[in-house]
Amino acid sequence: MAESTSDNLRLTDFLDLPTLQEIQDSFAAVADVRAVITDADGNLLTQPTPTTGFLRRQRALAAEGEQRPQKEGAEYVAPIMVNERRLGTIRMSSNGSLGVDEAKLLALAEKFEIEPKQVRSLVSSWARAKGSTTKPAAIQFLFLLANAIARLCYQEYQLRQRINEMSALNSVSILLTDARDLQQVLNRTAQLVADVMETRAASIRLIDEQHDELVVKAVHNLSAQYLNKGPVRLSRAEIDKEALGPHGFAYVANMATDPRVQYPQESVREGIVSMLSVGMRFRGKAIGVMRVYTGHEQLFSPLQIDLMKAVAAQAGAAIENARLRTESIQAEAMEKQLRLAGEVQHRMIPHTAPEMPGLDIASVYVPMYSLGGDFYDFIPLPGDNLGLAIADVSGKGVPASLIMASVRAFLRAQVDNVYYLYEVIRRINMMLCRDTKSGEFVTLFYGVLDANNLRFTYCNAGHPPGLVLRDGVVMELGSDNLVLGVSPDEEYHQSVIDLKKGDLLMLFTDGLPDARNFRDEAFGRQRVAEVFRRGGETAEVVAQNVLWEMRKFVGLTNPVDDVTMMVVRIV
């Protein structure tokens, strides 16, 4: 079983070695003995002989007699100093009467865990002593007490400082954990950093890579005039580049004279002198800097720098998390809009094939995303004519879906011209050339099937050729027409084919032959034709067989395009 924490305590956990050495040397001088201090196992903690500084001070006390510089009037004094500030004084009378207050004596004994009677006896013996040899030892012990109290005070001071710093860090952590209003939280963080660092002002700047700038995002106690002094270019900000480097911080002793400062005169006008800049990173990526400013020249301790680094790390994580949260909210909103747009688009796609005497019709539509660039349409026309349209818009997502909707609407508006299909296609091309950007184009296969005369008139604008299966032979319905949306002066031509009973007609987009497997092989038009050649009892069976063979070929690879098919069987 592991030992408890209390079983592992050591003397040096409570008093440092210099203090122990002073206690030993003073005791040895007062008692006129040799003394050492050991740990619980008997190992020496102090050196057997007094330190050089102790001996020098003892000789000086003995040699100077009654004209010691530590003497004030009839008293000997020992100042209690912490961080070069005098917090108090221990006074000792030299006339044999120390004027010891009983309550204070007991408190002193309790503080150092000394028997009060022993302390009273020792002090009384010093007071009665007339010889000059005792006074230096007594005065030496006086300084020992003053140093011990000062050390305890300083330890207490440091402890309070660490508690305040940890409390501030905890407050910042709590604030940043629930960063719903990131701007408000960052402003509060800047104020907390300035308070705990005991500085005049603080700021938080984030990197804007696009504009090569460190942009102020939070500030405490800096004037608008100073903040508007001009941009802080990251490429020229040597101080902040150093803060974002391996050391994680940069220090400026005087902003008026440091050549790295970009706006020294503005700093003088603002009344700020020293600055500490700490880099803010998230998962290794630099995102900004946190700065504190003082109104006088000031050094920062390693503990203060570490505290700033900790706060900067917390703030950096909160900023990135807030950005991700904002992006997530925006993405959810966009996804919702895309779902709604997808639903609208799907309503444009026929859910069922029309029923016409002598025709068996089926279709397949498998979009890659909720919004696709493929579309197909069945357009009932007068005189038992049926318009068959299938198209593929370049690109994916929202732009492709909008172009698809425009093409569908324009096609529907032009289908009154049953026989001159090339004129319909020409008008759609002019519309696309006028309303789309360079690089956006559409492939379109549009045909009109005369169910009475079994005649199929079509115009193919750069689309994969349609296929006709007759007596086990597959024929392609190709053309040399250009895709739509490239040249407004393009002339288009139509073709005609007479069909027979038992013929199969299939139109499809390039997502079918372009589907790829794990070996990056395309399904290809040849395989499409081979599967189509097998035919089927119904148009639906033919369409599903082609789709099944394509899926078997690609396996579990992700689709690269929409897949759309139309199959018509002449019965």
Number of C-alpha atoms within 10 A of each C-alpha: 3 5 7 8 7 7 8 8 11 11 14 12 9 9 13 12 16 13 16 19 21 23 19 21 27 25 20 18 20 19 11 11 9 13 18 18 18 13 12 10 6 8 9 12 17 22 15 15 14 20 14 9 9 15 14 11 13 18 11 13 22 17 13 11 12 15 10 13 10 15 16 13 9 12 15 20 20 22 19 21 18 18 9 7 9 11 12 14 12 15 20 23 17 20 12 15 13 15 10 13 9 11 9 10 15 17 13 16 17 12 10 11 10 12 12 16 12 11 15 16 11 13 18 15 13 21 20 12 15 13 8 13 13 19 21 21 23 21 24 23 20 20 20 20 21 21 19 20 19 20 18 15 16 15 13 12 14 12 12 12 16 15 12 15 21 14 13 20 22 14 15 23 19 12 20 25 16 12 19 13 10 20 13 12 21 24 17 18 28 25 22 20 26 23 17 18 23 12 19 20 23 27 25 26 21 19 20 14 12 6 11 14 19 22 18 18 16 21 24 21 13 16 11 9 11 13 14 9 11 11 15 18 18 19 12 14 16 16 23 29 21 17 23 22 14 9 10 20 24 20 20 21 17 20 24 21 13 13 13 15 18 19 16 18 13 17 19 15 11 15 17 23 21 24 26 24 27 32 28 31 21 18 9 7 10 16 20 29 27 29 25 25 27 22 15 15 14 17 14 13 9 9 12 16 19 14 20 28 20 17 26 26 20 22 29 25 19 22 23 15 17 19 13 13 14 13 12 12 12 12 13 12 12 12 13 12 12 17 15 14 17 19 13 13 19 17 10 16 15 15 12 10 15 14 9 13 10 13 17 18 23 21 23 18 19 16 18 18 15 18 24 26 26 30 28 27 21 18 17 15 16 10 9 13 20 20 20 20 22 23 28 29 23 17 16 16 15 16 16 21 23 17 21 24 16 16 21 20 13 17 19 14 11 15 18 13 12 16 14 15 23 21 17 22 26 19 16 24 26 17 17 23 19 13 12 14 11 9 9 18 22 26 23 27 25 25 22 24 23 19 18 11 12 17 16 20 20 27 28 30 27 20 26 22 20 19 22 24 21 17 9 12 12 17 14 14 20 18 18 12 18 19 18 27 23 20 14 16 10 14 13 21 17 19 15 14 13 11 20 14 12 12 16 27 24 24 24 27 28 21 22 24 19 19 23 22 19 12 8 10 12 17 20 16 15 10 17 18 20 13 18 23 20 12 20 15 8 17 23 18 14 24 24 16 17 22 20 12 14 23 18 10 18 19 12 10 14 12 19 12 22 23 24 24 23 25 23 24 25 19 13
